[in-house]
């Protein structure tokens, strides 16, 4: 299994500006496919608490809106930004909406879906709020399924292990 350099994959911010994970080089990054109208949407609260707790230690959450699961992220970029900031006070960066599965799967998710979870299962994203931890050197090191709360012990232990020295 060859995973491309995650830092080199072209991305776009929610505002449409070009970016890459390389813009976060030297930080641990929790990449999460997010949605505004999902039963798991309250996970934004835990994601924002992680952002506040670890941001000054070399960490960021990176939200990636996706509308592939039950049409639960139907909004425009502006609607997504407004919802996230007014409802959950989201301060972490959000990317442009992408597909995480299927023929139009974004290259970032083509790479990330090769990473197995704790049970050794890789493959398609199963639902909104699947989480991938990327090390400060750009390596995908952990995968957490949607039902895993952002502040669950296994997530925070993994983040703390990847914080830059």
Secondary structure, DSSP 8 states (H G I E B T S, - for coil): -----GGGS-EEBTTS-EE-GGGGTTSEEEEEEE-SSSTTTTHHHHHHHHHHHHGGGTEEEEEEE---STT---S-HHHHHHHHHHHH---SEEE---B-SSTTB-HHHHHHTTS--TTS--SS--STT-EEEE-TTS-EEEEE-TTS-TTSHHHHHHHHHHS--
